[in-house]
């Protein structure tokens, strides 16, 4: 699960909320207004939101030692301009809290602002499913000390345990929310510390007699092969290094942002370059990059700490430390995210685009129907993966789905920046990235193009033989997942309009009809997925099409009556 780019999400979000309150209500008091964030502190804050250990593992599996060259190119041609653009956008829209949806709303209007908020939320759905999967995987390692738990588990059992994790944390998050936020923040910092520890100890192992497992280790080993497969892996690279938008609200809290913010970003790139380059090299010490384990993405972090323990003759000590740290952190983070992502979506979109039944809260003020929507879509994504051959394929597919949707959302950042620089007089900022508007606009277009290309090519399946039956199957469910997550965001404003016109979105009989259709569809798809005949993909598509047409007729019935 690619949690590393948000490794200290809650900690950064707390600070952002603190500064927002100071700007809007003066809640912190006037005596604090003279304090500023120094550029080294801002660099460290952004560092823990950008990169982590699993990012190294995933991209090492995709590109081997050649990923070292990719990291260098990505950092200097993409991360630097990306982070500096974020700095200017955060400076312009500081009073709105510096959020991505506020940037689009301020440059393109209310509806596109809502749709950006929706896509940002939709991108979190595969992320939380991946998080729940990783909790199950991590428990297997923490309890057994090996991967037998995953190898002996069927897909249906894997889905069951993942859904059980969802239900459990939806229940407890309302009771222990603040404790879980603290636990996930501390766990995130601990996880990042273990990443640095691994890199330092792996490099140190060479000084005590360790040998490099990647052979031959030469210049050709670190040059990637620039082909179609390489293009399909760009999405995970971008997913690994994005996240700078989380520190955007702090730009205006620097004493001299025009001079100090670039220093912060240069420091960020230097630290990230060290961790990614030497981290990838460290993995090459323990793994032969030319013959990597097939399940490296799912179990590679544990394999790596096992190898580190063997090198220093301490057995599985490092692996157990990593496994329990990851389980505790991910469990707390999952509960926090299930709450935070739902609240942020509903509060950010308001009454104009979000139906009333989704905004409805219970006696404790919890958006219970919003939680239900989150869980239903998460279950839908998990359900799509049940038909894959084994647990490792499910894990890899979910991870790669993150590498499609998340970079797609990042495109909004560059689009907002281009809009700002096209009419810079209307958007004054304390920090400006490149004073020449035309040059800045073209750099924004460059970043947007790279991200869009990575998003499109990321739709092509990875980790499976190209154009095989499994490849086509994963391509189909990629398109279905993207279509449902994004398409629902377009439907909700229409449902809201209908709700305002008719007094309610759907009648009781319509809700019952839609529930029956959805459950029947799931049962039919499970039966098809469990059968042995060929042509499953086409039949599944046919079932989905029939179900959609029935849903359409069910939802239109009331509209016709109301017009009569």
N, C-alpha and C positions, 0 to 999 in steps of 0.2 A: 504494500500500500504506500503510495507516494505521499506520505504525510510530511516529509522533511521540509518541503518548501514553506509549510505553515507551522514549523516546529514550535514556535512560540506565539502562535496566533492570538491566543486569549490574552497573554501578557501585553502584546502590542495593542490589541483592541481596547484593553482597560485604559492604557495611557492615552489613546486617541479620544476615548470618551471623556477622560479627565480634562484634557485641553479643550474639547468641544464645550463642556459645561462652563469652563472659565470664560470662553469667548461669548457664550450666549447669556449666562446668568451671573457671572462674576462669583460663582460659588466658592472658588478657592481663596477669594479675598484679594485686596489690592496689594498686600505686602508681597505676594508671590509674582506680581507682574514684572518685577525687575530681573527675575531669573530667566536664563536662557539655556537651551540645550547646546552643548559644545559639539563640534563636528566629529570628534572621535566617538562620543557617546552615540550619536545618530548612526554612525557607521556600524557600530556594534549591534545596535537595535535592528538595523536592516539585515545584518549578516545572519542572525539566527532565524530570519524569516525566509531566507533565500535557498540555502543548500543544506543537505544532511546526508547521512550515511546511505540510506536506501536509494537516494538519487544517484550515488556513485555506482551502486550495485546494478540498478536497472540499465543504465546507459553503458556500463561495462559489458553486460550481457549482450546488448544490441550491437556494439561496435568493437568490442575487445580493446586492446591497447590503443587502437586508432582513435578512441574517444579522447585521448589526450590532446590531439590536434583539434578535434571538434570543440573541446572546452576552450582552448586558446582563441579560436576563431569566434566562438559564441560570445565570450566575455568582452573582447575588444571591439567587435563589429556590431554587437547587439545589446549586451547588458549595459554598457556605458551610456549610449544614447537613450535607451529605454528608461534607465533610472533617472537621468537628467530631465527627460520629458515629464516623468511623474512628478519630479520636484516642482516644475513650473505649474503643472495642473493643480497640485496641492496648494501652491501659493495663491493661485487665482481664486480657487473655490474654498478657501480656508474656513469661511463662516458657515459653509454647509457641511463641515466635517471632513471634507476632502475625499468623500466616497466616489467610487467609479460612476454610480448612477447619477450622482449630482453633477459630475462633469458633463455627462451626456445630456442631462436635463438642461443644464445651463447653456449648452451650445446647440442643441437640436430639438428642444421642446419636451413636453410632459410625456407623450406616449413613448418616444424612444428612450426616455429616462426610465420609465416603467419596464420596458422590454429589456433594457440592460440589466436592471435589478433582477428580472426574472431569469435571464440567461446566466447571470452570476450565481444565482441560487440553484438553477438547474445543473450547473457545472459541479455543484457540491454534492449532488445525488450519487453519482458514481464514486465520489470521494468517500462519503460516509459508508457506502456499501463495502468499499475496499477496506475501510477502517475496521468494520465489523468482521470481515474475513480475516484480517490480520490479527485481530484479537483471538480468534479461534486457532489460527496457525501458531501464534505466540504461546498460547496455553499448552499446545501439544509439546512444544520444545521446553517450556518451563517445567512441565510435569514429568516428561519422559526423557528429556535430554537428547532426543533424536527426532527424525522425521517420520517415524512409523505411524504416528497418529494420523497424519495427512495421507500417507500411502495406503492405509487400510480403510479410509473413510470413503463411502460412496458419495456421489453428487447430491443425492437427496438428503443424506445425513448432514452434509456440509451446509446445504441450504437451510435445513431445520435449525442447526446450531446458530447459524448466522441470524436468522429471524428471531430466535430466542434471545440472542444478544441485543437485537433492536428493541424488542418489547421490554426487556429488563431495564435498559437504560432510559427509555422513554418514561418509565414509571419513576425511577429513582432521581432523575435529573431535577424534578420539581422540588424534591425534599432536601437535596444536598448540593444545590447548584453552586453556591459560592465556594464550598469546600472542593468541589470538583474542578472549578476554574483554577484555584490555587494549585491543586494537585497536577493538573495538566500543564500549567506553566512551569512548575518545578521539574516535572518529568520531562518536558521539552528541553529545558536547559541541560538536564542530566543526559538526555539522549544526544544532544549536540556535543557535550563533553566527551562522551564515549566515542563519537566519531573522530574527534581530535586525538583522543587517546590511542585509537586503533592506528591512525596514520603515523603518529610518532613512534609507537612501539613496533610497527611493521618495518619502518625505515631503520629503527635501531636494531632489529633482528639481523640485518645484514652485517652489522659490526660484530656480532657474536657467533658468526658461522652460518647464518642463514643463506639460502640460495634462491635465485629467481626461478620460479616454476615456468614462466613463459619462455619457451625456447623454440626457434631462435629469437633472441632479443636483439633486434637491430633497428635501423632507421625505418625499414619497411614495415616493421611491426606497429609503429605508431602513426602510420599514414593510413587513414581510412580509405575504403574503396567507394568512390563517389558514383553510385549507381541508383537504380530505383529503390532498392532496399534501404539505402542510406537516407533517401528522402522521406521514407515512411517512419524513420526513427527520429526525425527532427522535432516532432511534437513533444516527445518525452524530454528532450534536451531543453526546449523552451519551458515546459512545465516545471522542470527542475530549477530554472533560474528566475522564474517570475515570482511575484510576491512583493515587489518594491512598493506597490501602491498602498500597502499597509502602513508605511511610514510617511506617506504624503502629508498628513495633517501636521507633522512636526516641523515642516520647513519654515513656517512663519514664526516658530519659537526659537529660531536661531538669531543671534545678534546681528550678524551680517550675512544673510543667506546667499547673496550674489557671489560672495567670495568663499564662504565656508561650506556651502552645500556641495559644490564640485569636489572639494577636498574629501568630504565624507564618502562620496561615490567612488572616488579613486581608491580610497582606503578599502571600501567594500570590494572592489574588483580585485585588488591585490590579495586580500585575505581569501576571497573565493577562488582565485587562481591557484593559490597555494594548496587549498584543500582539495580542489577538483583534480589538479595535475598530479600532485603527490599522492592523493588518495587513490586515483586510478592506477598509478604506478605501484602503490602498496598492494592493491588487489592482484596485480600481475606477479607479485612475489609469491602469493599463496595459490593462485589459480593459473593454469596454463591457458592464456587467452585464445589459443588456437583450438582448444578442446574443452569448452566450458560445460559444466553440468546442465542438463536440460531444465532442471528446476531451480536455476540460480536466482531468478527473480523472486520466487516465493521463499526459498530457504537460504539464499546466498549470505544474508547478514549473519545467520547462525553458523553457517559453514565457516565464514571468515573468522569469527571470534573463537570457534573451535580450533581452527588452524593456529591462531595466535596463542591460544593456551598450550597447544602441543609444542610450539616453538619455545615457549618459556617454561615448559615442564610443570604446568599447574593444572593439567587436565581440562575439564570443562568449566573452570571457574569464570573466565571471561564470558563464556556463552551464557551461563546461568544469570550472571549480572545483567547482561544485555537483554535476555529474554524477559526477566521479571520487570526490569525498567520499562521495556516496551509495552508489556501487557498492562501494567498499571497506568502508564501515560496514555496509551491509546484508549483504554476503557474510560478514563476520565474525559479525554478529549472528545470521544464519541458522544457522551452524554451532553457535554457543553455545546457541541456543534448542532446536535439535533434540536436543541432549544434555540440557540443563537441564530442559526440560519433561517428558521421559521419566523422568529420575531422580526428579524431585520427585513425580510421580504414583505411581510404584512404591514409593518409600520412605514416602510419606504414607499409602498405603492398607494396606500390610502384607499378612499372610497371610490375614486373615479374608475379604477381598473380592476380592483379585487372584489369578487362577490362577497356579499354580506355573510353567507354561511361559512366562508373561510376565515373571515375576520372575527367571528363570534368567539367569545371567551367564556370560560366557566367561572364559578364563584371565586376561584383563586387567581383569576386574571390570566389564565393560560389559554392560548389559542389552540384549543383541543382539536378542532377540525383541520387546522393547519398542520398539526403534528400528524394527524391521520393521513393527509395528503402526502407529507414527506415519507411516511412509512409505506404507503401504497406504492408510490413511485420507486422507492428503494426496493421494495419487494418485487416490483415489475422488472427492474434491472437485474436483480438476482435471479428471477425466474427465467429470463432470456438465456442466462448462462448455464442453467441446469442441463440443457440439451448438448453441451459440449462433452467430449469424451471423458475427461477426468478433472480432478480438482486443480491440478496444475494449469490446465488449459483455461479453467474458469478464472483463476487468479490472474494469469497473464492477460486474458481478454479484458477484464475489468481495469487493470492497470493501463492498458493501451487505450481504453475508452477515455480515461482521464487525459491521455495525451492528445485526444482529438478535441474534446469539449473545452478544456481549460485554455489552450492556446486560442481557440475560437473566441472566447470571451476577452482575452487579452487584446484582440484586434480593436475593441472599443476604445482602449486607451489611446492608441495611435490615431484613431479616427477623430477623437476629441481634440487631440493635440493639433492635428492638421486644421481643424475648424478654428481653433484659437489663433493659430499663426496666420490664417487667411485673413483674419480681421483683428489683428493684435491690439489696435487702439481701443477696442471695446472691452478687452480683457487685461487690465493692468495687473502686474505681478511684482512681488518683492524680489523674486528670482526669475531670471529669463535665460533659457537655454539657447544660446547663439542669437545674437542681436539681429542678424540678417533674416528676415521673415521668409524669404524665398528659399534660402538654403535650409533653414529649419524645417520648412514644409516638405522639401524633398527627402530629408532624413527621416521625417515621420512616414512618408510614403514608402521608403525603403524598409523600415521596421514593420509596417503594416503588410507589405508584400511578402516578406519572409515569414511572418506569422501566419498569414492566410495560406501560403503554399504548404507550410508544415501542417496546418489543420486539414487541408484537402487530402494531401498524401497520407496523413495519419489514418484516414478512413480505411486504407488498405491494410488487411490483417498482417500482423507480425507473428514471429515464433511458430509459424506453420508453413509447410511447403506451398510455394506460390501456385495459385490456380488449381489446387487440389479441392476435393469436396469439402474438406474442413475450412479451407480458405474462403470458398464461396459462402459457406454457412456463416462464418464470422463476419464477412462483408454484409450479409443480409441483416444480421442482428445489430451490427453497427448502425446501419441506416435506420432500422426500426427504432433503436434507442434514441438516436438523434432526433428523428422525426417526432416521436412522442414527447420528449422533453422540451423541445423548442416549439412544437405545434401547440401544445397545451397553453403555452404562454400567449399565443395569438388568440386562443379561444376564450380565455377568461374574461377579457374586456367585453366580448360579445355576450357572454353569460351575464356579466354585470349589467349591461344595457337591458337585457331581457328581464333581469330581476327588478330593475327600476321601473320598467314599463308594466309588468304584469303583477308586481308585488312579491313574487317569489320566482326563483330560477326554474324549479321543476316541482310538479305536484308529487304527492306521495306515491301514486301509481307509477309515475315515470321513474322515481327513484328505485322502486321495487323492480320495474322492468329492466332498467340499466344494470342493477345488481345481478339479476338472473342471467342477463346476456354476458356480462363479464365473467361470472363464475362458470358458466357453460363453456365459454371460450377457453378459459384456463384449463378446464378438465379435458376438453378436446385436444388442446395443444400438448398437454402432458401425455395423453394417450398416443398421439402421433410421435412425440419425442421418444417414447419408450418402445415404439414398434421397430421392426427391422427392414421395412420396405424402403425402396429408394424414392427420390423425389420429395423428401420431407419439406425441403425449403419452399417448393412451389405450393405444396398442400397447406403449410403453415401460413403462407401469404394469402391463400384463398380463404382460409378460416378467418384470418384477421380482416380481410376485405368484407366478407359477409357480416361479421360482427359490427364493423364500423357502419355499414349501411343500415343495419337494424338499429343501432344506437341513434343514427341520424333521424330515422323515421320516428323513433320513440320520443326524441327531443322536439321534433317539429309538430307533433300532434297537438300540443296545447296552443302553439302559435296560431295554427289554422282555426281552432275554435275561437280564440280571442279575436280574430279578425272578423269572424262571422258574427 
